[in-house]
Amino acid sequence: MARIFISHPSVDNAAALALRDWLVARGWDDLFLDIDPDRGLVSGQRWLDRLQESSQRCKAVLFVLSRAWLASRYCTAEFWEARKQDRPLFAVIIDDTAVEAVPAEMRGVWQLAFLTRGSRFETFSVLPPPGYAPTDVRFSHEGLESLRLGLAAAGLTSFDTASFPWPSPGFEHEADGTTPRRPYRGLKPVDVPDAGVFFGRDADLVRARDHLADLRDRGGRCLVAILGASGSGKSSFLRAGLLPRLARDDRQFLALPILRPREAALWGDDGLLAVLEKAHRDAGLPVTRAELRQYLEEGGAAFLRRLADLRTAATRDLPEGAKPPTLVLPIDQAEELFTTVRGVDPGEAGLFLTRLAEILRHGPEALALVTIRSDAYEPLQSAEALAGLPQEPFNLPPLAAADYRSVIDGPADRVTAAGRPLTLEPGLAPALLADAQGADALPLLGFTLERLYVEHGGDGKLTEADYQALGGVQGSIEAAVGDAFARPDAEPRISVAAAEREALLKRAFVPHLMGVNEANGEPVRRTACRADLPDAARGLIDRLIDRRLLLVDRRVLEGGTEETVIEVAHEALLRRWPTLQRWHDQERGALATQQEVGRAAAAWSKNASAADWLAHRGARLAEAEAVARREDFEKAFKGVPRDYLDACRQAEDSARAAEVRRLARQRAMPRRVGVLLLAVAIVTLVGGWLVVAGRRDLERQRVELIAATAQKAFEAGHAVASASFSPDGARIVTASYDNTARLWSRGEDGAWTSVALEGHQSRVNSASFSPDGTRIVTGSDDHTARVWDVGWLMGPGDWAKNEPLSLPETVCREKLHGLWVTVKDPKTGRNVERIAERLLTAGDIQAAPILGPDREGEDVCEPFLNPQPWWSRLAFWR
């Protein structure tokens, strides 16, 4: 069923054909135009019945409105029929008919566009019947753009592969400029210009487009990860499938150019800088590369304004008040952001992810559309820069068996429609489908079809016999390699000896073009600088490039210089070429070591080359150094990886030297300890003798001093019951039978003087210092104990504040080792538990004592009322 029915009078055949050409060029080739030999009436049909049938079955009707249309009863009948069917209606006015001349019912159609009004015009050259004379038709760009937006708003955006022109204008030839473009693209991804030959994913494309539309309705600002195994066609799905269809739906989406990280996600040829530069150029927004570079380096509001400007520019052709389209940043093969290769700036991938997060969080409404292998998704999913950003996985399953047939037949139909007839023998497709099995079936099928077309398609026919001669799907890669190395004397010349060719080729692939997927141990491809590949292998490399097994590109470096880069066309080649499989199995450990060193070196460099980031030591370091010394790995370890290993070795040697010194010290330790112990023993003996002698002398002096003090007190009429030194030995307190205690201290002239502690009503039996020497406690036959502040006692003061304690009638005569006093402050009523824990001042105490155990653990003095033996001594608990 045709989607669009074009209604026109015969006098406007030229305008109708011009509209057809415009519609087809933009994907709306599913239409009915009666004078089109492919899309209209055919000989023998009843034209009126066919017109009525087509108008009733179409999805929309486009009226080519003019004075002739208004005068045609057939045209007006088509209008009323379409109104009855409730179809979307569009009208374009192609002459000077005034709006007022159009019936009111006509003015209420979905869209009314004026193709004669505007500032820019597009010219179409057509051959209208009945004379088929060349005729030029001019339509205004503004009017056509209005019609395009109306068709898109009505949901008439075409997703059918056949709706895309092929070959795409400007891409009619291969890169050499002379070879007609091939409908089968081999191991390379099917790219945007080949949307017209991308078959087999129609259902997935509709599902993806609906998912993106739903995300737009929810505000965008998320990352959509297109996940699939290696060989599932993710890149082709993005490039030739989804993006061309989003470009048609530019009312809702503004897709930026495709970004591929490679080893330079920001500054590379396909990095973010190049993407933004091309997007601004396409939008007509003047900006220099230097300005964009500064915006990317600094980020922030100025950087985000450039993206907002792109979005604003896309609204120029939208109706006033329409929501601007959502920005779409497509990123192909995002696993390259997390793959360490030679030459990678360790901070560039991180800065790119930071800028990406900045766009999605704070920029204009945007979606990041990312392809990445399923086994490589975890690093992207857990990237610190993207933390908190929504991620929407979109699973791209393996191609269904039934869809492989369209991959084979569809491109043949398109190249035939383009004027280069191509016929497939009936038995060819079943033979291809029978061999296209396994994870790499899709890339191998594409590669086989391309070789089959190049080698045998010149006569416009592909046969099963031709296919078998190539070795089938599974043998096609080996056959291609064999063809590449045939005729060694041809240019570029290569060695005749197969063993020599293999040795040279291995030095090119290992480690420059081949790596290890550390998640599953499978081989992965790398991008290599051509200058790093062995000179002697140049001829072999060029022959593989000529057979499209390797891809070559140019990369612009800082400063404007260029270098040539090479990579394997598809990872399926690494898995399906037995020679490469064997090399990978042999060198898997060395390749993994090189990648491990690369990652560690990048982290070390990123963190200011700090010693804490040196991760290789011992056997691990020795293994890495052994790989780095290999001649074939030498270039892979130059630069930062080499500096990193040197730093690891220096740290290892320093640690080993320190360990040697430690062990030497440890071995010498017993001898040193013996000498030290002998010295300590001698010192201990001498010191012990001196201590004993000193203690004896000190005790003698104390006895003499106490005796002298007691003698002095006795001479003064004070019989002494006890005497005690202060803890520092500078004072003596005595208890006397004259109802006093005295505090003695030596003056500057060496003479001893005393201060009387008066207040007891009977003789004082005991006096003792507190452990810190700041208090004195005395006990008397008057059944009281008093606590004296030494500071007060050494100066003038009112000692009447020392209120007496009520003691039992009798107290222990044995020497006490402790005294607890429950005290109560007369002013605050606060209870204080122990003298040992709280040093009291005079006047604070007003309670009864509880007497503790003696030194030998004998009977204790009970508190309060129980009568005890007579109080002999009183001491602070220690």
NORMO-V46801 format. One record per pair of residues at least 6 apart in sequence whose ideal C-beta (glycine too) atoms are under 7 Angstrom apart, sorted by the first residue. I is the first residue (numbers start at 1). GAP is how many residues later the second one is. Records with the same first field share a line. If there is no record, write none. Layout:
I=GAP / GAP
This chain:
1=56 / 57
2=28 / 29 / 30 / 52 / 56
3=25 / 27 / 28 / 55 / 56 / 57 / 153
4=19 / 24 / 27 / 54 / 56 / 58
5=27 / 49 / 50 / 53 / 56 / 57
6=10 / 13 / 14 / 25 / 26 / 27 / 56 / 58
7=54 / 55 / 56 / 57 / 68 / 71
8=7 / 8 / 56 / 61
9=59 / 60 / 63 / 66
11=57
12=52 / 54 / 56 / 57 / 82
13=22 / 115 / 116
14=112 / 114 / 121 / 123
15=49 / 79 / 122
16=17 / 19 / 48
17=109 / 111
18=106 / 108 / 119 / 121
19=45 / 73
20=11 / 13 / 16
21=103 / 105
22=102 / 122
23=8
25=140
26=122
27=131 / 136 / 137 / 221
28=123 / 128 / 130 / 135
29=134
30=128 / 130 / 133
31=8
32=7 / 8 / 22 / 26
33=6 / 7
34=6 / 7 / 13 / 17
35=94
41=6 / 9
52=29
55=6 / 23 / 26 / 27
56=25 / 29
58=29
59=28 / 97
60=27 / 28 / 30 / 94 / 96
61=21 / 26 / 28
62=28 / 30
63=6 / 16 / 27 / 28
64=28 / 30
65=26 / 27 / 28 / 29 / 32 / 37
66=28 / 29 / 31
67=28 / 30
69=6
79=27
82=7
88=22 / 66
89=20 / 21
90=19 / 20 / 21 / 57 / 60
91=15 / 18 / 20 / 21
92=21 / 23 / 51 / 55
93=21 / 22 / 23
94=21 / 22
95=21
96=20
99=8
110=40 / 44
111=35 / 36 / 39
113=30 / 33 / 34
114=29
115=24 / 25 / 28 / 29
116=24
117=23 / 26
118=22 / 23 / 24 / 25
120=20 / 21
121=17 / 18 / 19 / 20
122=17 / 19 / 22
123=13 / 15
124=13
125=9 / 11
126=9 / 11
127=7
128=7
145=172
149=102 / 168 / 169
152=97 / 99
153=98
157=91 / 92
158=90
159=46 / 47 / 50 / 86
161=34 / 35 / 37 / 38 / 249
164=31 / 32 / 80
165=31
166=28 / 30 / 31 / 248 / 252
167=14 / 251
168=25 / 28
171=10 / 22
172=8 / 9
173=6 / 7 / 8
174=7 / 8
180=240
182=268 / 271
183=14 / 228 / 229 / 231 / 232
184=227 / 262 / 265 / 266 / 269
185=9 / 261 / 265
186=260 / 261 / 264 / 362 / 383
187=256 / 259 / 260 / 361 / 382 / 383 / 385 / 386
188=363 / 381
189=46 / 47 / 50
190=7 / 8 / 46 / 49 / 50
191=48 / 49
192=47 / 48 / 51 / 52
194=46
195=45 / 49
196=218
197=213 / 214 / 217
198=38 / 42 / 43
199=207 / 208 / 211
200=199 / 203 / 204 / 206 / 207
201=36 / 40
204=33 / 192
205=36 / 37 / 40
208=34 / 186
209=36
211=183
212=155
213=39
215=7 / 152 / 177
216=36 / 110
219=146
220=106 / 145 / 146 / 147
221=139 / 144 / 145
222=138 / 145 / 167 / 168 / 169 / 170
223=137 / 145 / 147 / 163 / 166 / 168
224=143 / 144 / 145 / 146 / 168 / 170
225=145 / 147 / 152 / 155 / 166 / 168 / 169
226=8 / 11 / 12 / 144 / 145 / 168 / 170
227=145 / 147 / 150 / 166 / 167 / 168 / 169
228=6 / 146 / 168
229=144 / 145 / 210
230=143 / 341
231=208 / 209 / 211 / 212 / 341
232=164 / 166 / 210
233=166 / 209
234=137 / 162
235=97 / 98 / 136
237=159
238=92 / 94 / 131 / 133
239=19 / 93
243=12 / 87
246=7 / 9 / 82
247=8
250=64 / 75
251=67 / 74
252=73 / 74
253=72 / 73 / 75
254=56 / 57 / 60 / 71 / 72 / 73 / 74
255=73 / 75
256=19 / 23 / 71 / 72 / 73 / 74
257=18 / 21 / 22
258=72 / 74
259=11 / 12 / 13 / 16 / 70 / 71 / 72
260=10 / 72 / 73
261=73 / 75 / 76 / 88
262=6 / 8 / 74 / 265
263=78 / 80 / 81 / 264
264=7 / 84
265=6 / 7 / 72 / 83 / 84 / 87
266=6 / 7 / 30 / 82 / 85 / 86
267=6
268=287
269=286 / 287
272=24 / 80 / 83
273=16 / 19 / 20 / 23
276=16 / 30
277=12 / 15
279=31
280=7 / 30
283=27 / 30
284=29
285=24 / 25 / 28
287=19
295=7 / 8 / 11
296=7 / 59
299=56 / 59
304=58 / 59
307=20 / 52 / 56 / 57
308=56
310=17
311=13 / 14 / 16 / 53
312=12
314=10 / 11
315=7 / 9
326=39 / 40 / 41
327=37 / 38 / 39
328=39 / 41
329=30 / 37 / 39 / 40
330=39
331=37 / 38 / 39
332=39
333=38
334=36 / 37 / 38 / 46
335=37 / 38 / 41
337=12 / 15
338=38 / 41
340=255 / 258 / 259 / 262
341=185 / 186
342=190 / 294
343=186
344=258
346=256 / 259 / 260
347=259
350=35
353=30 / 32 / 33
354=31
356=12
357=28 / 29 / 32
359=7
360=6 / 8 / 29
361=28
372=8
375=142 / 144 / 145
381=10
399=43
404=29 / 32 / 41
405=24 / 28
407=38
408=21 / 24 / 41
409=15 / 20
412=10 / 12
415=7
416=6
421=39
422=35 / 38
423=37 / 38
424=38
425=37 / 38 / 39
427=37
428=34 / 35 / 36 / 39
431=33 / 36
432=13 / 35 / 41
435=37 / 38 / 39
436=8 / 9 / 37
440=132 / 135 / 136
443=127 / 129
444=29 / 32 / 128 / 132
445=28
447=29 / 30
448=22 / 25 / 28
451=19 / 25 / 29
452=10 / 14 / 15 / 18
453=9
455=15
456=6 / 10
470=6 / 9
471=7 / 8
477=96 / 99 / 100
478=99
480=67 / 69
481=96
483=64
484=59 / 60 / 62 / 63
485=9 / 16 / 58
488=6 / 7 / 8
492=47 / 50 / 51
493=46
494=7 / 45 / 46 / 49
495=6
501=39
502=77
504=30 / 32 / 33 / 36
505=32 / 35
506=77
507=27 / 30 / 125
508=25 / 26 / 29 / 33
509=71 / 74
510=73 / 77 / 81 / 122
511=80 / 83 / 122 / 125
512=14 / 16 / 20 / 21 / 124
513=12 / 13 / 15 / 53 / 54 / 55
514=9 / 11 / 12 / 60 / 66 / 70 / 77
515=9 / 11 / 76 / 80
516=7 / 8 / 72 / 75 / 76 / 79
517=7
518=74
521=67
522=53
523=48 / 51 / 52 / 61
524=47
525=42 / 43 / 46 / 49
526=41
527=38 / 40
528=37 / 38
529=34 / 36
530=34 / 35 / 36
531=32
532=103
533=8
541=9 / 25
544=6
545=7
548=21
549=20 / 24
550=16 / 17 / 18 / 19
551=16 / 18
552=12 / 14
553=12
554=8 / 10
555=7 / 8 / 10
556=6
557=6
568=6
573=7
574=6 / 10
575=6
590=37 / 43
593=30 / 31 / 34
594=33 / 39 / 42
597=27 / 44 / 47 / 48
598=43
600=15 / 16 / 44
601=39 / 40 / 43
602=38
603=10
604=9 / 10 / 40
605=35
607=6
609=38
611=40
614=33 / 34 / 37
616=8 / 32
617=31 / 35
621=27 / 28 / 31
624=21
625=20
627=6
628=9 / 17
702=23
706=17 / 26
709=14 / 23 / 25 / 35 / 43
710=10 / 13 / 24
712=40
713=7 / 21 / 23 / 29
714=6
717=21
718=18 / 20 / 22
719=17 / 18 / 19
720=14 / 16
721=14 / 15 / 16 / 42 / 43 / 44
722=12 / 13 / 43 / 44 / 45 / 151
723=9 / 11
724=8 / 9 / 43 / 44 / 45
725=7
726=43 / 47
727=42 / 44 / 45 / 46
728=45
730=15
731=12 / 13 / 14
732=12
733=8 / 10 / 34 / 36 / 43
734=7 / 8 / 10 / 33
735=6 / 29 / 30 / 31 / 32 / 43
736=6 / 28
737=26
739=21 / 22 / 23 / 24 / 25
740=16 / 17 / 18 / 24
741=16 / 23 / 26 / 37
742=12 / 13 / 14 / 15
743=11 / 12 / 14 / 33 / 50
744=8 / 10
745=8
746=6
747=6
755=38 / 39
757=21 / 31 / 36
758=41
759=27 / 40 / 43
760=18 / 20 / 22 / 24 / 26
761=21
762=18 / 19 / 20
763=17 / 18
764=14 / 16
765=14 / 15 / 16 / 106 / 107 / 108
766=12 / 13 / 106 / 107 / 108
767=9 / 11
768=9 / 106 / 107 / 108
769=7
770=65 / 69 / 106
771=105 / 107
772=67
773=17
774=16 / 65
775=12 / 13 / 14 / 15 / 64 / 65
776=12 / 14
777=8 / 10 / 42 / 97 / 99
778=7 / 8 / 10 / 96
779=6 / 32 / 92 / 95
783=24 / 26
784=20 / 21 / 23
785=20 / 22 / 64 / 89
786=16 / 18
787=53 / 55 / 58
788=14 / 54
789=52 / 53
792=50
801=41 / 42
802=40 / 41
803=40 / 42 / 43
805=40 / 42 / 43 / 44
806=42
807=41 / 42
808=56 / 57 / 58 / 59 / 60
809=58
810=57 / 58 / 59 / 60
811=50 / 57 / 59 / 60
812=39 / 49 / 56 / 57 / 59 / 60
813=56 / 57 / 59
814=40 / 58
815=39 / 57 / 58 / 60
816=35 / 38 / 57 / 58 / 59
817=35 / 37 / 38 / 58 / 60 / 61
818=34 / 59
819=16 / 30 / 32 / 55 / 56 / 57 / 58
820=14 / 15 / 29 / 30 / 32 / 57
821=14 / 24 / 26 / 28
822=9 / 11 / 25
823=9 / 17 / 21 / 22 / 23 / 24
824=7 / 22 / 23
825=19
826=20
832=6
835=41
836=40 / 41
848=15 / 16
849=14
850=13
851=9 / 10 / 12
852=8 / 25
853=7
861=7
862=6
